[in-house]
Amino acid sequence: MTDFSAARRNMVDGQVRTADVADLRVIAAMLEVARERFVPPAATALAYLDFDLPVGAGGTRRLLKPMVLAKLLNAADLSPTDRVLDVGCGTGYAAAVLASIAGPVVALEQDAGLAKMANVEVVSGPLVKGWPQGGPYDVILLEGASEVEPQAFCSQLTDGGRLLCVLGSPPGAKAMLYRRSGDEMGGRAIFDAAAPLLPGFAKPPVFAF
C-alpha cells in the first residue's frame, strides 16, 4: 500500500524545493493537499510522480506536473486576499492548493465528467471565455498550454492583476507571467515548460493556397 504522506514529502523535496520555489506558502500547501484525492482511483499510485497525470477520458486532460504548477504559483506572488480564477481546473487539485494560499478561488471547467470528479466547487462554461461574472480577478491560472496569447482574459483581471500560463508547444514552450496595466496586458517568459494543450486554446489553422 502506498504511503501517500511520504510520497507527498518526496514530491515536495524532490520536485518542488529543487526547482527554485521559494514561496513557503506554496510548499506548505503542496505538503498539505492530498493529490491522490484528485486522480482516478486506478491512478492513485501515480499521484506524486513527475509528469502530467491523465485524469480525463482518453488522456486528453491532465493535472500539471507538480514542478510546473509550483513554479507558476511561486511566480504569481499570491496574497491571502487575492481573488483567483483557475481555468481548466480538471479535478480541482490546483484549486485546492490555491485555496490554501489565496482568497476566494473560482474553479472553471467545461468537461462535465471532470467537474463531477472535482473535490472543489466548480463553475461550468467554455474555458476560452473565462468566468467574467466572478471577476475581476487578481490572479488567473490557465491549467494547461495555450498556443495563442491569452489577451482575451485582460478584461477579467484587476489593474495590476497577473495571469500565469504555459505558452506554445514543445520544444519552444515557455511558462509566462502576464500583468495587466490599464487596457493592456504584457507578458514575459519565466521558465521553460511544457503542458498539455487546453481545449479551445489551439492556434487557428493557417491555410496555404
Residue frames as a rotation matrix with the C-alpha (Angstrom) as fourth column:
MET 1
0.575 0.818 0.000 0.00
0.818 -0.575 0.000 0.00
0.000 0.000 -1.000 0.00
THR 2
-0.074 -0.618 0.783 1.33
0.573 -0.669 -0.474 3.43
0.816 0.413 0.404 -0.95
ASP 3
-0.060 -0.029 -0.998 2.37
0.909 -0.415 -0.043 5.72
-0.413 -0.909 0.052 1.89
PHE 4
0.430 0.325 0.842 0.87
0.773 -0.615 -0.158 8.89
0.466 0.719 -0.516 0.45
SER 5
0.971 -0.114 -0.208 2.23
0.041 -0.784 0.619 11.15
-0.234 -0.610 -0.757 3.20
ALA 6
0.119 -0.988 0.103 5.75
0.261 0.131 0.957 10.01
-0.958 -0.087 0.273 2.42
ALA 7
-0.101 -0.096 0.990 5.11
0.987 0.113 0.112 10.30
-0.123 0.989 0.084 -1.33
ARG 8
0.828 0.461 0.321 3.87
0.489 -0.872 -0.011 13.86
0.275 0.166 -0.947 -0.80
ARG 9
0.715 -0.638 -0.286 7.00
-0.108 -0.504 0.857 14.81
-0.691 -0.582 -0.429 1.13
ASN 10
-0.163 -0.807 0.568 9.19
0.572 0.392 0.720 13.21
-0.804 0.443 0.398 -1.53
MET 11
0.322 0.361 0.875 7.34
0.930 -0.293 -0.221 15.15
0.177 0.885 -0.430 -4.24
VAL 12
0.995 0.096 0.040 7.91
0.085 -0.971 0.225 18.45
0.060 -0.220 -0.974 -2.47
ASP 13
0.480 -0.876 -0.037 11.53
-0.126 -0.111 0.986 17.70
-0.868 -0.469 -0.164 -1.57
GLY 14
-0.265 -0.672 0.691 12.48
0.514 0.507 0.691 16.24
-0.815 0.539 0.211 -4.95
GLN 15
-0.174 0.285 0.943 10.37
0.977 -0.071 0.202 18.21
0.124 0.956 -0.266 -7.42
VAL 16
0.750 0.590 0.298 9.38
0.536 -0.807 0.247 21.50
0.386 -0.026 -0.922 -5.77
ARG 17
0.789 -0.487 -0.375 12.15
0.083 -0.520 0.850 22.63
-0.609 -0.702 -0.370 -3.43
THR 18
-0.149 -0.925 0.349 14.78
0.559 0.212 0.802 21.76
-0.816 0.315 0.485 -6.05
ALA 19
-0.031 0.226 0.974 13.02
0.980 -0.185 0.074 23.92
0.197 0.956 -0.216 -8.67
ASP 20
-0.884 -0.434 0.177 13.78
0.386 -0.888 -0.250 27.27
0.265 -0.152 0.952 -7.00
VAL 21
0.183 0.962 0.202 10.33
0.329 -0.254 0.910 27.55
0.927 -0.100 -0.363 -5.43
ALA 22
-0.780 -0.625 0.040 10.96
0.236 -0.353 -0.905 29.98
0.580 -0.696 0.423 -2.58
ASP 23
-0.248 0.771 0.587 7.37
-0.740 -0.541 0.399 30.73
0.625 -0.335 0.705 -1.50
LEU 24
-0.970 -0.208 0.129 6.97
-0.237 0.677 -0.697 28.78
0.058 -0.706 -0.706 1.72
ARG 25
-0.230 0.959 0.165 3.16
-0.669 -0.032 -0.743 29.04
-0.707 -0.281 0.649 1.41
VAL 26
0.315 0.266 -0.911 3.26
-0.899 0.392 -0.197 27.12
0.305 0.881 0.363 -1.87
ILE 27
-0.604 -0.628 -0.490 5.46
-0.398 0.771 -0.498 24.46
0.690 -0.106 -0.716 -0.30
ALA 28
-0.862 0.306 0.405 3.20
-0.345 0.234 -0.909 24.18
-0.373 -0.923 -0.096 2.76
ALA 29
0.107 0.969 -0.222 0.06
-0.869 -0.018 -0.494 23.92
-0.482 0.246 0.841 0.61
MET 30
0.225 -0.056 -0.973 1.53
-0.760 0.614 -0.211 21.19
0.609 0.787 0.096 -1.55
LEU 31
-0.871 -0.473 -0.130 2.55
-0.251 0.658 -0.710 19.30
0.421 -0.586 -0.692 1.57
GLU 32
-0.695 0.645 0.317 -0.98
-0.437 -0.029 -0.899 19.63
-0.571 -0.763 0.302 2.91
VAL 33
0.214 0.871 -0.443 -3.25
-0.912 0.016 -0.409 18.90
-0.349 0.491 0.798 -0.07
ALA 34
-0.189 -0.212 0.959 -3.62
-0.116 0.974 0.193 15.18
-0.975 -0.075 -0.208 -0.76
ARG 35
-0.461 -0.054 -0.886 -3.06
-0.840 -0.296 0.455 14.91
-0.287 0.954 0.091 -4.53
GLU 36
-0.999 0.049 0.013 -4.22
0.051 0.959 0.280 11.30
0.002 0.281 -0.960 -4.58
ARG 37
-0.347 0.931 -0.111 -7.76
0.407 0.043 -0.912 12.52
-0.845 -0.362 -0.394 -3.86
PHE 38
0.212 0.394 -0.894 -7.81
-0.498 -0.743 -0.446 14.31
-0.841 0.540 0.039 -7.21
VAL 39
-0.623 -0.427 -0.655 -6.90
-0.782 0.326 0.531 11.45
-0.013 0.843 -0.538 -9.53
PRO 40
0.334 0.749 -0.572 -8.91
-0.703 0.602 0.379 8.45
0.628 0.275 0.728 -10.77
PRO 41
0.715 0.007 0.700 -8.89
-0.618 0.476 0.626 5.59
-0.329 -0.879 0.345 -8.23
ALA 42
0.906 -0.359 0.224 -6.84
0.413 0.863 -0.289 3.37
-0.089 0.354 0.931 -10.53
ALA 43
0.383 -0.779 0.496 -4.10
0.395 -0.347 -0.850 6.01
0.835 0.522 0.175 -10.74
THR 44
0.970 0.041 0.239 -3.58
-0.177 -0.554 0.813 6.94
0.166 -0.831 -0.530 -7.09
ALA 45
0.590 -0.807 0.030 -0.18
0.590 0.456 0.666 5.22
-0.551 -0.375 0.745 -7.03
LEU 46
-0.073 -0.599 0.797 0.92
0.962 -0.253 -0.102 7.66
0.263 0.760 0.595 -9.76
ALA 47
0.775 0.631 -0.013 -0.31
0.618 -0.754 0.221 10.79
0.129 -0.180 -0.975 -7.98
TYR 48
0.789 -0.480 -0.384 3.09
-0.079 -0.698 0.712 12.12
-0.610 -0.531 -0.588 -6.97
LEU 49
0.125 -0.756 0.642 5.19
0.848 0.417 0.326 11.23
-0.515 0.504 0.694 -9.99
ASP 50
-0.301 -0.399 -0.866 6.95
-0.025 -0.904 0.426 13.89
-0.953 0.150 0.262 -12.06
PHE 51
-0.930 0.063 0.362 4.65
0.366 0.071 0.928 14.01
0.033 0.995 -0.089 -15.07
ASP 52
-0.622 0.781 -0.045 1.36
-0.782 -0.617 0.091 15.47
0.043 0.092 0.995 -16.31
LEU 53
-0.895 0.206 0.397 -1.10
0.005 0.892 -0.452 12.96
-0.447 -0.403 -0.799 -14.87
PRO 54
-0.748 0.660 -0.068 -4.07
-0.092 -0.002 0.996 11.91
0.657 0.752 0.062 -17.07
VAL 55
-0.848 0.525 0.075 -7.42
-0.060 0.046 -0.997 12.48
-0.527 -0.850 -0.007 -15.38
GLY 56
-0.053 0.883 -0.467 -9.91
-0.773 -0.333 -0.541 12.78
-0.633 0.332 0.700 -18.26
ALA 57
0.612 0.374 0.697 -11.34
0.118 0.828 -0.548 10.34
-0.782 0.417 0.462 -20.76
GLY 58
0.896 -0.263 0.357 -8.87
0.403 0.145 -0.904 9.48
0.186 0.954 0.236 -23.49
GLY 59
0.178 -0.900 -0.399 -5.97
0.916 0.003 0.401 11.05
-0.360 -0.436 0.825 -21.61
THR 60
0.085 -0.127 0.988 -6.53
0.715 -0.683 -0.149 14.44
0.694 0.719 0.032 -23.22
ARG 61
0.579 0.119 0.807 -6.79
-0.374 -0.841 0.392 16.29
0.725 -0.528 -0.442 -19.90
ARG 62
0.126 -0.670 -0.732 -4.08
0.678 0.596 -0.429 16.10
0.724 -0.442 0.530 -17.29
LEU 63
0.926 -0.036 -0.376 -3.01
0.293 -0.560 0.775 17.57
-0.238 -0.828 -0.508 -13.98
LEU 64
0.651 -0.749 0.127 0.02
-0.475 -0.532 -0.701 19.79
0.592 0.396 -0.702 -14.43
LYS 65
0.190 -0.666 -0.721 3.21
0.592 0.664 -0.457 18.17
0.783 -0.340 0.520 -13.22
PRO 66
0.661 0.180 -0.729 3.94
0.746 -0.264 0.611 19.30
-0.082 -0.948 -0.309 -9.64
MET 67
-0.338 -0.884 -0.323 7.10
0.795 -0.452 0.404 21.25
-0.503 -0.120 0.856 -10.54
VAL 68
-0.693 0.111 0.713 5.38
0.512 -0.621 0.594 23.33
0.508 0.776 0.373 -13.23
LEU 69
0.421 0.906 0.048 2.38
0.543 -0.295 0.786 24.08
0.726 -0.305 -0.616 -11.02
ALA 70
0.473 -0.275 -0.837 4.59
0.825 -0.195 0.531 25.03
-0.309 -0.941 0.135 -8.07
LYS 71
-0.624 -0.781 -0.022 6.75
0.711 -0.578 0.400 27.37
-0.325 0.234 0.916 -10.16
LEU 72
-0.385 0.579 0.719 3.69
0.465 -0.551 0.693 29.07
0.797 0.601 -0.057 -11.68
LEU 73
0.681 0.679 -0.276 2.19
0.558 -0.236 0.795 29.64
0.474 -0.696 -0.540 -8.23
ASN 74
0.076 -0.753 -0.654 5.54
0.888 -0.248 0.388 30.84
-0.454 -0.610 0.650 -6.92
ALA 75
-0.799 -0.411 0.439 5.68
0.591 -0.670 0.449 33.43
0.109 0.618 0.778 -9.73
ALA 76
0.036 0.922 0.386 2.10
0.632 -0.320 0.705 34.53
0.774 0.219 -0.594 -9.05
ASP 77
-0.892 -0.432 0.134 3.18
0.154 -0.569 -0.808 36.10
0.425 -0.700 0.574 -5.72
LEU 78
-0.041 0.989 -0.145 -0.19
0.436 0.148 0.888 35.28
0.899 -0.027 -0.437 -4.18
SER 79
-0.834 -0.097 0.543 -1.61
-0.419 -0.531 -0.737 37.18
0.360 -0.842 0.402 -1.24
PRO 80
-0.872 0.488 -0.033 -4.25
0.395 0.663 -0.636 35.91
-0.288 -0.568 -0.771 1.23
THR 81
-0.151 0.865 -0.479 -6.82
-0.056 -0.491 -0.869 38.33
-0.987 -0.105 0.122 -0.20
ASP 82
-0.788 -0.208 -0.579 -6.25
-0.553 -0.172 0.815 37.62
-0.269 0.963 0.020 -3.90
ARG 83
0.380 0.892 0.244 -9.30
-0.446 0.408 -0.796 36.53
-0.810 0.193 0.553 -5.88
VAL 84
-0.660 -0.752 -0.016 -8.25
-0.474 0.399 0.785 33.75
-0.583 0.526 -0.619 -8.26
LEU 85
0.602 0.732 -0.320 -9.71
-0.733 0.346 -0.586 32.19
-0.318 0.587 0.744 -11.41
ASP 86
-0.455 -0.678 0.577 -8.47
-0.359 0.733 0.578 28.65
-0.815 0.056 -0.577 -12.13
VAL 87
0.293 0.545 -0.785 -9.17
-0.918 -0.068 -0.390 27.97
-0.266 0.836 0.481 -15.83
GLY 88
0.268 -0.143 -0.953 -9.36
-0.491 0.830 -0.263 24.29
0.829 0.539 0.152 -16.71
CYS 89
0.035 -0.263 0.964 -9.39
-0.999 -0.035 0.026 23.14
0.027 -0.964 -0.264 -13.09
GLY 90
-0.460 -0.209 -0.863 -9.88
-0.372 0.928 -0.026 19.49
0.806 0.309 -0.505 -14.05
THR 91
0.120 0.472 -0.874 -10.42
0.565 0.691 0.451 17.52
0.816 -0.548 -0.184 -10.86
GLY 92
0.817 0.412 0.403 -9.59
0.031 -0.730 0.683 20.51
0.576 -0.545 -0.609 -8.68
TYR 93
0.402 -0.706 -0.583 -6.11
0.910 0.379 0.170 19.83
0.101 -0.599 0.795 -7.30
ALA 94
-0.600 -0.692 0.402 -4.58
0.650 -0.715 -0.259 23.20
0.466 0.106 0.878 -8.16
ALA 95
0.050 0.703 0.709 -7.75
-0.131 -0.699 0.703 24.97
0.990 -0.128 0.057 -6.98
ALA 96
0.851 0.234 -0.470 -7.39
0.379 0.344 0.859 23.25
0.363 -0.909 0.204 -3.60
VAL 97
-0.090 -0.953 -0.290 -3.73
0.995 -0.073 -0.070 24.31
0.046 -0.295 0.954 -3.39
LEU 98
-0.546 -0.068 0.835 -4.67
0.305 -0.945 0.122 27.87
0.780 0.321 0.537 -4.36
ALA 99
0.472 0.842 0.262 -7.41
-0.009 -0.293 0.956 27.98
0.882 -0.454 -0.131 -1.73
SER 100
0.606 -0.332 -0.723 -4.80
0.791 0.341 0.507 27.21
0.078 -0.879 0.470 0.94
ILE 101
-0.466 -0.882 -0.070 -2.78
0.878 -0.470 0.085 30.27
-0.108 -0.022 0.994 -0.08
ALA 102
-0.917 0.094 0.388 -5.05
0.098 -0.890 0.446 32.92
0.387 0.447 0.807 -1.57
GLY 103
-0.633 0.767 0.102 -8.55
-0.592 -0.395 -0.702 34.28
-0.498 -0.505 0.705 -1.11
PRO 104
0.349 0.850 0.395 -11.65
-0.313 0.503 -0.806 33.04
-0.883 0.158 0.441 -2.95
VAL 105
-0.806 -0.592 -0.021 -10.95
-0.279 0.348 0.895 30.68
-0.522 0.727 -0.446 -5.86
VAL 106
0.417 0.871 -0.261 -13.30
-0.684 0.111 -0.721 30.27
-0.599 0.479 0.642 -8.82
ALA 107
-0.594 -0.594 0.542 -12.61
-0.155 0.746 0.647 26.89
-0.789 0.301 -0.536 -10.44
LEU 108
0.234 0.658 -0.716 -13.77
-0.832 -0.245 -0.497 26.77
-0.502 0.712 0.490 -14.08
GLU 109
-0.758 -0.420 0.499 -14.23
-0.123 0.843 0.524 23.53
-0.641 0.335 -0.691 -16.02
GLN 110
-0.211 0.690 -0.692 -16.11
-0.968 -0.243 0.053 22.70
-0.132 0.682 0.719 -19.22
ASP 111
-0.562 -0.043 -0.826 -15.78
-0.315 0.935 0.166 18.90
0.765 0.353 -0.539 -19.06
ALA 112
0.338 0.824 0.456 -18.80
-0.773 -0.034 0.634 17.62
0.538 -0.566 0.625 -17.12
GLY 113
0.698 -0.108 -0.708 -17.05
0.263 0.958 0.113 14.37
0.667 -0.265 0.697 -16.22
LEU 114
-0.409 -0.907 -0.102 -14.07
0.537 -0.148 -0.831 16.15
0.738 -0.394 0.547 -14.69
ALA 115
-0.443 0.305 0.843 -16.30
-0.574 -0.819 -0.005 18.65
0.689 -0.486 0.538 -12.89
LYS 116
0.660 0.743 -0.113 -18.20
-0.433 0.499 0.750 15.76
0.614 -0.446 0.651 -11.34
MET 117
0.417 -0.603 -0.680 -14.93
0.641 0.725 -0.250 14.24
0.644 -0.332 0.689 -10.09
ALA 118
-0.247 -0.651 0.718 -13.67
0.007 -0.742 -0.670 17.52
0.969 -0.160 0.188 -8.63
ASN 119
-0.029 0.134 -0.991 -13.22
0.954 0.300 0.012 17.81
0.298 -0.945 -0.137 -4.90
VAL 120
-0.838 -0.123 -0.531 -13.82
0.293 -0.923 -0.248 21.56
-0.460 -0.364 0.810 -5.04
GLU 121
0.264 0.949 -0.171 -16.77
0.354 -0.260 -0.898 23.71
-0.897 0.177 -0.405 -6.06
VAL 122
-0.739 -0.545 0.396 -16.73
0.495 -0.041 0.868 24.15
-0.457 0.838 0.300 -9.83
VAL 123
0.167 0.740 -0.652 -18.45
-0.366 -0.568 -0.738 26.53
-0.916 0.362 0.176 -12.26
SER 124
-0.110 -0.119 0.987 -19.15
0.664 0.730 0.162 25.21
-0.739 0.673 -0.001 -15.76
GLY 125
0.798 0.347 -0.493 -18.51
-0.135 -0.694 -0.707 27.02
-0.588 0.630 -0.507 -19.03
PRO 126
0.817 -0.524 0.243 -16.19
0.415 0.240 -0.878 27.26
0.401 0.818 0.413 -22.04
LEU 127
0.319 -0.777 -0.543 -12.62
0.844 -0.027 0.535 27.66
-0.431 -0.629 0.648 -20.83
VAL 128
-0.472 -0.608 0.639 -11.71
0.851 -0.503 0.150 30.18
0.231 0.614 0.755 -23.51
LYS 129
0.163 0.616 0.771 -14.37
0.285 -0.777 0.561 32.60
0.945 0.129 -0.302 -22.23
GLY 130
-0.868 -0.482 0.121 -13.19
0.003 -0.249 -0.969 32.56
0.497 -0.840 0.217 -18.62
TRP 131
-0.089 0.840 -0.535 -15.75
0.951 0.231 0.205 33.48
0.295 -0.490 -0.820 -15.98
PRO 132
-0.629 -0.265 0.731 -16.28
0.241 -0.960 -0.140 37.26
0.739 0.088 0.667 -16.15
GLN 133
0.369 0.875 0.313 -19.28
-0.104 -0.296 0.950 37.19
0.924 -0.382 -0.018 -13.82
GLY 134
0.760 -0.131 -0.637 -16.98
0.633 0.374 0.678 36.23
0.149 -0.918 0.367 -10.95
GLY 135
-0.225 -0.960 0.166 -14.32
0.912 -0.267 -0.312 38.85
0.344 0.081 0.935 -11.65
PRO 136
0.566 -0.760 -0.319 -12.35
-0.515 -0.024 -0.857 40.89
0.643 0.650 -0.405 -11.73
TYR 137
0.904 -0.300 -0.304 -9.57
0.414 0.791 0.451 38.61
0.105 -0.534 0.839 -10.53
ASP 138
0.640 -0.767 -0.051 -6.19
-0.613 -0.549 0.568 39.39
-0.464 -0.333 -0.821 -9.03
VAL 139
-0.578 -0.807 0.125 -4.75
-0.607 0.527 0.595 36.18
-0.546 0.268 -0.794 -10.47
ILE 140
0.703 0.669 -0.241 -5.79
-0.677 0.526 -0.514 33.90
-0.217 0.524 0.823 -13.35
LEU 141
-0.419 -0.785 0.457 -4.17
-0.537 0.620 0.572 30.50
-0.732 -0.006 -0.681 -13.79
LEU 142
0.456 0.448 -0.769 -4.51
-0.872 0.396 -0.286 28.57
0.176 0.801 0.572 -17.05
GLU 143
0.178 -0.352 0.919 -4.04
-0.550 0.739 0.389 24.92
-0.816 -0.575 -0.062 -16.14
GLY 144
0.413 -0.132 0.901 -2.51
0.664 0.721 -0.199 23.90
-0.624 0.680 0.385 -19.43
ALA 145
-0.655 -0.754 -0.047 -0.88
0.465 -0.452 0.761 25.29
-0.595 0.477 0.647 -22.52
SER 146
0.632 0.724 -0.276 -2.20
0.178 -0.482 -0.858 27.91
-0.754 0.493 -0.433 -24.91
GLU 147
-0.116 -0.656 0.745 -0.89
0.951 0.144 0.274 28.32
-0.287 0.741 0.607 -28.44
VAL 148
0.098 0.212 0.972 -2.24
0.563 -0.817 0.121 31.89
0.821 0.536 -0.200 -28.59
GLU 149
-0.889 -0.401 0.221 -1.55
0.098 -0.638 -0.764 34.91
0.447 -0.658 0.606 -26.41
PRO 150
-0.351 0.803 -0.481 -4.26
0.921 0.389 -0.023 34.98
0.169 -0.451 -0.876 -23.69
GLN 151
-0.976 -0.096 0.196 -5.14
0.084 -0.994 -0.068 38.64
0.201 -0.050 0.978 -24.27
ALA 152
-0.232 0.972 0.047 -8.87
0.024 -0.042 0.999 37.85
0.972 0.233 -0.013 -24.13
PHE 153
0.216 0.287 -0.933 -8.55
0.868 0.381 0.318 37.48
0.447 -0.879 -0.167 -20.35
CYS 154
-0.747 -0.612 0.259 -7.23
0.447 -0.752 -0.484 41.01
0.491 -0.246 0.835 -19.83
SER 155
-0.326 0.699 0.636 -10.68
-0.437 -0.708 0.555 42.43
0.838 -0.097 0.536 -19.08
GLN 156
0.647 0.592 -0.480 -11.18
0.104 0.555 0.825 39.83
0.755 -0.584 0.297 -16.34
LEU 157
-0.128 -0.778 -0.615 -8.09
0.910 0.154 -0.384 40.96
0.394 -0.609 0.689 -14.40
THR 158
0.787 0.189 -0.587 -7.82
0.471 -0.799 0.374 43.80
-0.398 -0.571 -0.718 -11.93
ASP 159
0.771 -0.603 0.206 -5.39
-0.285 -0.616 -0.735 46.55
0.570 0.507 -0.647 -12.88
GLY 160
-0.094 -0.876 0.473 -2.04
-0.984 0.009 -0.180 45.05
0.153 -0.483 -0.862 -11.90
GLY 161
0.614 0.409 0.675 -3.54
-0.544 0.839 -0.013 41.56
-0.572 -0.359 0.737 -11.89
ARG 162
-0.460 -0.879 -0.124 -1.44
-0.787 0.338 0.517 38.60
-0.412 0.335 -0.847 -13.03
LEU 163
0.794 0.592 -0.136 -2.08
-0.589 0.696 -0.411 35.72
-0.148 0.407 0.901 -15.43
LEU 164
-0.297 -0.881 0.369 0.06
-0.722 0.460 0.516 32.57
-0.624 -0.113 -0.773 -15.43
CYS 165
0.839 0.537 0.090 0.15
-0.354 0.663 -0.660 30.01
-0.413 0.522 0.746 -18.22
VAL 166
-0.266 -0.833 0.485 2.32
0.247 0.428 0.870 27.90
-0.932 0.351 0.092 -20.48
LEU 167
0.545 0.410 -0.731 2.51
-0.502 -0.539 -0.676 29.45
-0.672 0.736 -0.088 -23.96
GLY 168
0.027 -0.510 -0.860 3.35
-0.995 0.066 -0.070 27.50
0.092 0.858 -0.505 -27.10
SER 169
0.967 0.242 -0.076 4.19
-0.246 0.968 -0.047 23.93
0.062 0.064 0.996 -27.97
PRO 170
0.392 -0.872 0.293 7.37
-0.006 0.317 0.949 21.90
-0.920 -0.373 0.119 -27.34
PRO 171
0.103 -0.677 -0.729 10.23
0.948 0.289 -0.135 22.36
0.302 -0.677 0.671 -27.80
GLY 172
-0.647 -0.453 0.614 9.79
0.384 -0.888 -0.251 26.13
0.659 0.073 0.749 -27.58
ALA 173
0.428 0.904 0.009 7.07
0.430 -0.213 0.877 26.40
0.795 -0.372 -0.480 -24.93
LYS 174
-0.739 -0.634 0.229 7.56
0.153 -0.489 -0.859 28.84
0.656 -0.600 0.458 -22.06
ALA 175
0.030 0.672 -0.740 5.84
0.999 -0.033 0.011 29.49
-0.016 -0.740 -0.672 -18.77
MET 176
-0.449 -0.094 0.888 4.60
0.416 -0.902 0.115 33.07
0.791 0.421 0.445 -18.90
LEU 177
-0.301 0.377 -0.876 3.71
0.832 -0.344 -0.434 35.75
-0.465 -0.860 -0.210 -16.38
TYR 178
-0.332 0.310 0.891 1.35
0.588 -0.671 0.453 38.43
0.738 0.674 0.040 -17.72
ARG 179
-0.534 0.188 -0.824 0.35
0.697 -0.453 -0.555 41.58
-0.478 -0.871 0.111 -15.88
ARG 180
0.286 0.725 0.627 -2.49
0.914 -0.403 0.048 43.96
0.287 0.559 -0.778 -16.69
SER 181
-0.636 -0.376 -0.674 -1.75
0.526 -0.850 -0.022 47.66
-0.565 -0.368 0.738 -16.95
GLY 182
-0.516 0.560 -0.648 -4.74
-0.643 -0.753 -0.140 49.74
-0.566 0.344 0.749 -17.94
ASP 183
0.591 0.796 -0.130 -6.33
-0.645 0.369 -0.670 48.19
-0.485 0.479 0.731 -21.00
GLU 184
0.367 -0.549 -0.751 -3.27
-0.671 0.403 -0.622 46.18
0.644 0.732 -0.221 -21.96
MET 185
0.868 -0.146 0.476 -1.59
-0.268 0.668 0.694 43.03
-0.419 -0.730 0.540 -20.72
GLY 186
0.347 -0.836 -0.425 2.13
-0.807 -0.036 -0.589 42.48
0.478 0.547 -0.687 -21.13
GLY 187
0.984 0.043 0.175 3.96
-0.126 0.861 0.492 39.24
-0.129 -0.506 0.853 -20.51
ARG 188
0.101 -0.983 -0.152 7.40
-0.970 -0.064 -0.233 37.80
0.219 0.171 -0.961 -20.00
ALA 189
0.456 -0.051 -0.888 8.82
-0.078 0.992 -0.097 34.28
0.887 0.113 0.449 -20.06
ILE 190
0.505 -0.234 0.830 9.73
-0.858 -0.235 0.456 32.98
0.088 -0.943 -0.320 -16.61
PHE 191
-0.310 -0.693 0.651 10.98
-0.568 0.684 0.458 29.45
-0.763 -0.228 -0.605 -17.31
ASP 192
-0.641 0.056 -0.765 10.99
-0.658 0.474 0.586 26.69
0.395 0.879 -0.267 -19.93
ALA 193
-0.520 0.546 0.657 7.97
-0.380 0.541 -0.750 24.45
-0.765 -0.640 -0.074 -19.54
ALA 194
-0.806 0.420 -0.418 5.59
-0.294 0.330 0.897 22.18
0.515 0.845 -0.143 -21.38
ALA 195
-0.639 0.688 0.344 1.97
-0.296 0.193 -0.936 21.36
-0.710 -0.700 0.080 -20.62
PRO 196
-0.538 0.539 0.647 -0.98
0.790 0.590 0.166 19.66
-0.292 0.601 -0.744 -22.31
LEU 197
-0.930 0.222 0.294 -2.95
-0.005 -0.806 0.592 21.97
0.368 0.549 0.750 -24.59
LEU 198
-0.631 0.772 -0.076 -6.19
0.020 -0.081 -0.996 23.25
-0.776 -0.630 0.036 -23.10
PRO 199
-0.291 0.593 0.751 -9.29
0.936 0.338 0.096 22.71
-0.196 0.731 -0.654 -25.26
GLY 200
0.763 0.631 0.139 -10.09
0.643 -0.720 -0.262 25.81
-0.066 0.289 -0.955 -27.26
PHE 201
0.672 -0.568 -0.475 -6.59
-0.204 -0.759 0.619 27.26
-0.712 -0.319 -0.626 -26.93
ALA 202
0.050 -0.632 0.773 -5.08
0.784 0.504 0.362 25.89
-0.619 0.588 0.521 -30.16
LYS 203
-0.593 -0.324 -0.737 -3.71
-0.195 -0.831 0.521 28.26
-0.781 0.453 0.430 -32.77
PRO 204
0.542 0.826 -0.151 -6.19
-0.333 0.046 -0.942 28.72
-0.771 0.561 0.300 -35.64
PRO 205
0.159 -0.489 0.858 -5.15
0.704 0.665 0.249 26.72
-0.692 0.564 0.450 -38.72
VAL 206
-0.056 -0.271 -0.961 -3.38
-0.500 -0.825 0.262 28.63
-0.864 0.496 -0.089 -41.46
PHE 207
0.607 0.348 0.714 -4.43
0.403 0.639 -0.655 27.70
-0.684 0.686 0.248 -44.97
ALA 208
-0.421 -0.794 -0.440 -1.89
-0.181 -0.401 0.898 27.91
-0.889 0.457 0.025 -47.75
PHE 209
0.720 0.694 -0.010 -3.06
-0.091 0.080 -0.993 28.45
-0.688 0.716 0.121 -51.31
